[in-house]
Amino acid sequence: MVGHTISHYRILDKLGEGGMGVVYRAQDTRLNRDVAVKLLPDSLAHDRQRMARFQREAHMLAQLDHPNIAGIHGVEEFDGRYALVMELAEGPTLADRFSSGPIPPEEALPIARQIAEALEAAHEKGIIHRDLKPANIKVDADGNVRVLDFGLAKAIEGDSESADPASSPTLTMAATRDGIILGTAGYMSPEQACGRPADKRSDVWSFGVVLYEMLTGRGLFGGESVSDTLAGVLKTELDWSALPAGTPPAIRHLLRRCLERERRQRLQAIGEARIILEVAIAGKAWQETLLPVPASRRKHIGKLLLVLAAAGLLLSFAAGFFARRPAPVQEPPVRTFTIAKDQQANDPVISPDGRHIAYTAGIAGQGALWVQDLDRNDPRRLVPPAVYGIFWSPDSSHIGYVKAGELKRISVDGGPEMTICKLPGPFGYIAGAAWGPGDGSIVFASYNNGRLYAVAAAGGLPKLLIEPDENGMYLGEPVVVPGRASTPSLLVHTAGSDRGQSRILLRDLKSGRKEALAAGSRPAYSPSGYVVFSRQNGLWALPVSPGDLRPTGDAFPIRQNASQPSVARDGTLVYLETSSSAPEQLVWKDRRGQKLENIGQPQDQINTPHLSPDGKKVAVWGREQDNDDIWIQDAVRGLKTRLTTDSASEDRPIWSPDGRKIAYASNRTGNFNVFVRTTDGSGQEEPLLSTPDGDYVMDWSRDGEYLVVDFVVVTTSRDIGYVRSSDGSSPKKVTPLIKSEFNEGDSSLSPDGRYLAYSSNESGRFEVYVQKFPAGGDKVQVSVNGGVEPRWRRDGKELFYVEGETLIAVPVTASAGFSAGKPERLFEHKGIARRPGQQYDVAPGGQRFVVIEPVGAEPSRAIRVVQNWFAEFRNRNR
């Protein structure tokens, strides 16, 4: 199988072979992650009834979501065979650990606690493992546990009252390998060994056997054959003397309770084992459980039992009375699970009917559009990159999104894309969109000018809907409140002076009513009577009256480390869960990607680094305490200084050729326009450039005469032009250089000023091109497999660009016309294309590179789904 591809999973190597199949490591080519693929028995594919049952069971098992359980991604069919795709759990198994002897109690008990937590989470969902053994338990170097193969024995074979344990799928798949057979049989519960169905107490038994083996380093049951081993399970006297002397009394007692052969006398719930383990790990005594009851207390207990018996009779009469009364209406249960654990997952939006979740997966806005149907295991890729800004039609039949500077739509079942309209704003960006009922108007926010527009869903020209009414404010993230039969009247959206200081507004388009609801962003309306929104790295809920959305209580937090909420009509909440963001640091890397040293000091976020002409300082967009400003990081002295100090957002700093000034973009006047300031902070800031729809300076020629800019025109998306320093007007005028219906940008001038490198999506994806400057003319494509962010080496002999997350170097010559050589892949750096704008820069010699990396672990990301989320807060603020 190595080298073969199953669906979009490419088999890399064989990991092992067990009782229920052969396991391989594979690469998920869609989401760029490694997974485990288990090839299932051939007999399964030829039995339609068993396969149907297996698929039903696998679907249920896929809902398990716990840090100590290796999850299931889906089932794939190929060449008449079936494969189960699972989360890849790294590290050795417990069976591997036993080869070196017993595990000390201080290490074994935390492992056992995590196993118990995994079993407890599964039992709460009605899922029994049925084949718990050391080979199904992975432990990584940090002691983190993953339990594998939950419920697969039942999923493959099913339960049967007359089942022969020797024909269990955990045994028959390894019928010629006695060691595997004995290893599996030795962990079966007595009821399984007798051929009776397993229940959660069977897992308790297997857990006890595993814990015993961890502490003693030897198997509890053994024999020369399967029959001998199973007989030992049923009859052999257990050897408690093998437990190490330092085993806590509570753990000895726990083992005895877990290993009761009569399951009615066995520990009834694995959660009790977890509690005992936690007490033992904390070093506390468990006296009430361990000590015998004194004789003086037995009399009192006898009297108490008589009282309880009399009370039981009274309760039986009461039960009969209340049984005739109608049962109270119960709140639907809260159920939480994960549909995507991926660093590139973003922007999850659930359909109004609660049946589908659309999201993107990709880097720096280059993600494809995926749809996870909640009645299926695997997601579907609906639209290739680059997509963002997802929203649903009210009837859940279509998905709207932004691609290549255009607002588009597509059926949830796939098919051709339809263009609704072209968009204003840098790169064609919007700040949210919503599809209204009735006439099907789509409301969207322009990222560039902070206005709300409306356009017919069938297509047409956008019309201005709401103009910002406060200086410096921008509007974004609109939500059309459902339930209106015609043109919507209620609209919820955000407003703020920058991304860190947003507030949520309610606006009645008919009456003109406007009301501030809360401080926050990314609002979502929940028909259960809440506005859910993001605030301070968490989700909050504001209770409102469903009719007019007037607040009925105070906002309160509902989830931590969460953002991007979306809510369906049935009360299903979807959001992006992330661990706390780490600060970011500039670093030097060599051409092999080896880290050389840090530059300056960490900041909350860093973006668009640009080296000074002498290579000793780096100007960056830096975020600290929700303020976006231009900072200068000193690569020699390790200091950082702040160049701008106002409340507006500044971005994309560019050094002047003499290193005395920095040009940058600022949105202080509404659009992003260009200003210039001396690097020592002296003197006044000077406006340099102002276009109607926004602009950014991208490079400054060495002779100081030309500044290349990316600018926006509503009708043509992002284009490239230049201004001349000798132009005496203020602000200066832009001379268009490259203007088309496509998006062009990332401009970079060659050191001699004769050529311009840039990126364009005219071919359907972004590639890097070079043409003469400023005359223009024939262009040469430099990248061969996609590319953005071109930068020149200071001597003009190489051109660098980013492909995916890999830095590419291309040898170039420009003596007798421009020509490019074969691209060379230098190194991969996660995050080098995570945000719009330049994410690296090149030292003067071309041997070192400035890149951005997180300080500490990279934040994890997952799309979480909570059904009936409001049930746990029903009585809050009501």
Secondary structure, 3 states (H helix, E strand, C coil): CCCCEECCEEEEEEEEEECCEEEEEEEECCCCEEEEEEECCHHHHCCHHHHHHHHHHHHHHCCCCCCCECCEEEEEEECCEEEEEEECCCCCEHHHHHCCCCCCHHHHHHHHHHHHHHHHHHHHCCCCCCCCCHHHEEECCCCCEEECCCCHHHHHHCCCCCCCHHHCHHHHCCCCCHHHHHHHHCCCCHHHHCCCCCCHHHHHHHHHHHHHHHHHCCCCCCCCCHHHHHHHHHHCCCCHHHCCCCCCHHHHHHHHHHCCCCCCCCCCCHHHHHHHHHHHHCCCCCHHHHCCCCHHHHHHHHHHHHHHHHHHHHHHHHHHHHHCCCCCCCCCCCEEEEEEECCCEEEEEECCCCCEEEEEECCCCCCEEEEEECCCCCCEEEECCCCEEEEECCCCCEEEEEECCEEEEEECCCCCCEEEEECCCHHHCEEEEEECCCCCEEEEEECCCCCEEEEECCCCCCEEEECCCCCCCEEEEEEECCCCCCCCCEEEEEEECCCCCEEEEEEECCCCCEEEEEECEEEEEECCCEEEEEECCEEEEEEECCCCCCECCCCEEEEECEEEEEECCCCCEEEEEECCCCCEEEEEEECCCCEEEEEEEEECEEEEEEECCCCCEEEEEEEECCEEEEEEEECCCCCEEECCCCCCCEEEEEECCCCCEEEEEECCCCCCEEEEEECCCCCCCEEEECCCCCEEEEEECCCCCEEEEEEEECCCEEEEEEEECCCCCCCECCEEEECCCCCEEEEEECCCCCEEEEEECCCCCCEEEEEECCCCCCEEECCCCCCEEEEECCCCCEEEEEECCEEEEEEEECCCCCEECCCEEEEECCCCCCCCCCCEEECCCCCEEEEEEECCCCCCEEEEEEECHHHHHCCCCC
